[in-house]
Amino acid sequence: MRKRTVTTIIMWIAVIAVFSLFMKPTSNVSCAAGDGQLLMTSRSGYELTVVYDTITSVEYFEEMDYGTAVDGTDDKYEKSGLWESDELGQYLICTNSKVEPCIVIHTDEQVMVINYESEKTTSALYEAILEQTE
């Protein structure tokens, strides 16, 4: 009977290990503030760098019609890469697909759309970007 218990425990450890590999929590978008810039990295590895000194305007949107991907990712986890919409034209995006609000950043040369973990953290990120551009 003891051997059967050990076998059962080993089996459950194996099942838990397999589930942990598939259900491993991974951030859909990460954010790292550096000296004069913000680095956004998507789940797939796409990186978008926002240089504070180049920002001409910043807007916060509760919801956005993102348009379509030209060269990028559009799945249940992220929207990233080069996109195009009627409102923004061609722009760069690095967002968590599960978060509605986003930040639209305009520079002299491009438009970027980002968001972060949740509505609350996206709003806080927007406020932090505004502080950096003042």
C-alpha positions as CSV (number, residue, x, y, z in Angstrom):
1,M,0.0,0.0,0.0
2,R,2.9,2.4,0.8
3,K,4.3,1.9,-2.8
4,R,0.9,2.9,-4.2
5,T,0.9,6.1,-2.1
6,V,4.4,7.1,-3.4
7,T,3.3,6.4,-7.0
8,T,0.2,8.5,-6.5
9,I,2.2,11.4,-5.1
10,I,4.7,11.2,-7.9
11,M,1.9,11.2,-10.4
12,W,0.3,14.3,-8.9
13,I,3.7,16.2,-8.8
14,A,4.1,15.4,-12.5
15,V,0.5,16.6,-13.3
16,I,1.1,19.9,-11.3
17,A,4.4,20.4,-13.1
18,V,2.8,20.0,-16.5
19,F,-0.1,22.4,-15.6
20,S,2.4,25.0,-14.3
21,L,4.2,25.0,-17.6
22,F,1.0,25.7,-19.5
23,M,-0.6,28.1,-17.0
24,K,2.6,30.0,-16.1
25,P,1.6,33.6,-15.6
26,T,3.3,35.8,-18.2
27,S,2.8,39.5,-18.5
28,N,1.2,40.5,-21.8
29,V,3.1,43.9,-21.8
30,S,5.9,45.0,-19.5
31,C,7.1,48.5,-18.9
32,A,10.5,49.7,-17.9
33,A,11.4,53.4,-17.3
34,G,14.9,54.4,-18.1
35,D,16.9,57.6,-18.3
36,G,14.7,59.8,-20.5
37,Q,12.7,57.0,-22.0
38,L,10.1,54.3,-21.5
39,L,10.6,50.8,-22.9
40,M,7.4,48.8,-23.6
41,T,7.9,45.1,-24.4
42,S,5.1,42.8,-25.5
43,R,4.6,39.1,-24.7
44,S,6.0,38.2,-28.1
45,G,9.1,40.2,-27.6
46,Y,8.2,43.3,-29.7
47,E,9.8,46.4,-28.2
48,L,8.6,50.0,-28.4
49,T,10.8,52.8,-27.0
50,V,9.2,56.1,-26.1
51,V,11.7,59.0,-25.7
52,Y,10.2,61.7,-23.5
53,D,11.9,64.6,-25.2
54,T,10.4,63.7,-28.6
55,I,6.8,63.7,-27.4
56,T,4.6,66.5,-28.8
57,S,1.3,65.4,-27.2
58,V,-0.2,62.6,-25.2
59,E,-3.9,61.5,-25.0
60,Y,-5.8,59.0,-22.9
61,F,-8.6,57.0,-24.5
62,E,-11.1,54.9,-22.5
63,E,-11.6,52.8,-25.7
64,M,-10.0,52.8,-29.1
65,D,-10.7,51.5,-32.6
66,Y,-7.2,50.1,-33.3
67,G,-7.8,49.4,-37.0
68,T,-5.8,46.6,-38.5
69,A,-2.3,45.1,-38.2
70,V,0.0,45.9,-41.1
71,D,3.0,44.1,-39.7
72,G,2.4,42.9,-36.2
73,T,0.5,40.7,-33.7
74,D,-3.2,40.7,-33.0
75,D,-4.2,38.0,-30.6
76,K,-6.0,37.5,-27.3
77,Y,-2.8,38.6,-25.4
78,E,-1.4,41.6,-27.3
79,K,-1.6,44.0,-30.1
80,S,1.9,45.0,-31.3
81,G,3.8,46.2,-34.3
82,L,2.8,48.5,-37.1
83,W,-0.9,49.1,-37.4
84,E,-3.2,51.4,-39.4
85,S,-6.5,53.1,-38.5
86,D,-8.7,55.8,-40.0
87,E,-8.1,58.0,-37.0
88,L,-4.4,57.6,-36.6
89,G,-3.1,56.5,-40.0
90,Q,-0.1,54.2,-39.6
91,Y,1.2,53.9,-36.1
92,L,3.2,51.7,-33.7
93,I,1.4,49.8,-31.0
94,C,2.3,47.8,-27.9
95,T,-0.8,46.9,-25.9
96,N,-2.4,44.3,-23.7
97,S,-5.4,43.1,-25.6
98,K,-7.3,42.5,-22.4
99,V,-7.1,46.2,-21.3
100,E,-9.5,48.7,-22.9
101,P,-7.9,52.1,-22.1
102,C,-4.8,53.2,-24.0
103,I,-2.4,56.1,-24.3
104,V,-1.8,57.7,-27.7
105,I,1.6,59.4,-27.9
106,H,2.4,61.8,-30.8
107,T,6.0,62.7,-31.7
108,D,7.2,64.8,-34.7
109,E,7.9,61.5,-36.6
110,Q,5.3,58.9,-35.4
111,V,2.3,58.0,-33.4
112,M,2.5,55.3,-30.7
113,V,-0.2,53.5,-28.8
114,I,0.5,51.8,-25.5
115,N,-1.3,50.5,-22.4
116,Y,-0.3,48.4,-19.4
117,E,-1.6,45.7,-17.0
118,S,-5.0,47.2,-16.2
119,E,-7.1,50.4,-16.5
120,K,-5.7,51.6,-13.2
121,T,-2.0,51.1,-14.2
122,T,-2.6,52.5,-17.7
123,S,-4.0,55.7,-16.1
124,A,-1.1,55.9,-13.7
125,L,1.3,55.4,-16.6
126,Y,-0.4,58.2,-18.5
127,E,0.0,60.5,-15.5
128,A,3.7,59.6,-15.2
129,I,4.3,60.3,-18.9
130,L,2.6,63.7,-18.5
131,E,4.9,64.5,-15.6
132,Q,8.0,63.5,-17.7
133,T,6.9,65.8,-20.6
134,E,6.3,68.9,-18.5
